[in-house]
Amino acid sequence: MANKKLVIAIVNSSSFGISYPEHLRKLEEFAELIRVDIPNDAPASVFHDKLRDADGIIASVTPVYTREVLLGLPKLRLLARHGVGCDNVDLDTCVELGIAVSKVGPEVERESVAQMAIGLMNASARRIVEGAAIVQAGEWSRRAKLALGVNFKGATIGLVGIGAIGKTVARILTVGFQAKVIAYDPYVSAEEIAARHATKVGFDELLAQSAIISLHCPLTGETSRMFSAKQLAAMNDGTILVNTCRGEIFNQADLIAALESGKIGGYATDVVEGEPIGADHVLLRTRNVIVTPHLGGYSVVSLRGMGQTMVDDMCRVFVENGFPGVIANERIELATSRIAKFRA
């Protein structure tokens, strides 16, 4: 059994170990566990105060682990992302400091997130949320105003990114709904995209041809603010946008303007910039918007797999290998190469 002086901090994760307490019990065999909440806007000193003794961190999508933060955590040896993205971690600094970084592989969440994306598409295209609201308000007779919508069969649906999750969405849309799926992904060949039930197109083509656009790419320097006023203007009138990636991929002000003008027909998203958000958020006051609280990976199978990944990574580093530098470097390189790519 490993040294009990090891400390693993579970930071801002409301789900790890809740549905599957056996994950906590496994870690408690060799480490002390602490739960820590850190606000998004907290200064580095808060991290240093709360995480000074942490040998390992199980990190949620927030807060951001900047260079300043990481430099003040001298005991940290493994930062494990309880999710598929590492955009809130300064990976270059982790490489410099010898901090290993791991994350959940996309195969763990792909079915769950793909199902969420399809659900959001349907909800926006068929105005399901509005329909439920008028029934609850006793206004059944208003249903005729919600009659128009996108019929998936034969519709052109564009995917930005066609990695593990994107290709699952493409399969469901093509095989299940008989939609015409096109995809923009500069890192996947036309032949491979065809094998993933879609047709490769350029970004401008995707904007011009799609009735629905669904995002399946990580947040990187390449994709940050990828959709701003110019891109939104290039879309067909009434295009529906679906986002299960990151809110920062859109310029929010431009998106809201396009929704208010009617240029964009609907925005259904499971992610928001600066999440978690309150009931007064501007998106919630905007027409034809559906916002869910980052539920994409919250299925029974997905949560079990995500939690087990965290346990496996912690055990591999602190118990099985005693944290040799070569293991740390290999894992950092893997995380860095994955996040640098467009696929998710």
Sequence and secondary structure as in RCSB ss.txt:
>XXXX:A:sequence
MANKKLVIAIVNSSSFGISYPEHLRKLEEFAELIRVDIPNDAPASVFHDKLRDADGIIASVTPVYTREVLLGLPK
LRLLARHGVGCDNVDLDTCVELGIAVSKVGPEVERESVAQMAIGLMNASARRIVEGAAIVQAGEWSRRAKLALGV
NFKGATIGLVGIGAIGKTVARILTVGFQAKVIAYDPYVSAEEIAARHATKVGFDELLAQSAIISLHCPLTGETSR
MFSAKQLAAMNDGTILVNTCRGEIFNQADLIAALESGKIGGYATDVVEGEPIGADHVLLRTRNVIVTPHLGGYSV
VSLRGMGQTMVDDMCRVFVENGFPGVIANERIELATSRIAKFRA
>XXXX:A:secstr
   TT EEEEES SSTTTS HHHHHHHHTTSEEEEE   TT  HHHHHHHHTT SEEEE S S B HHHHHT TT
  EEEESSS  TTB HHHHHHHT EEEE  HHHHHHHHHHHHHHHHHHHHTTHHHHHHHHHTT GGGGGGG    
  TT EEEEE  SHHHHHHHHIIIIIH  EEEEE TTS HHHHHHTTSEE  HHHHHHH SEEEE     TTTTT
 B HHHHHTS TTEEEEESS GGGB HHHHHHHHHHTSEEEEEES  TTSS  TT GGGGSTTEEE  S TT SH
HHHHHHHHHHHHHHHIIIIIS   HHHHHHHHHHHHHHHHSS  
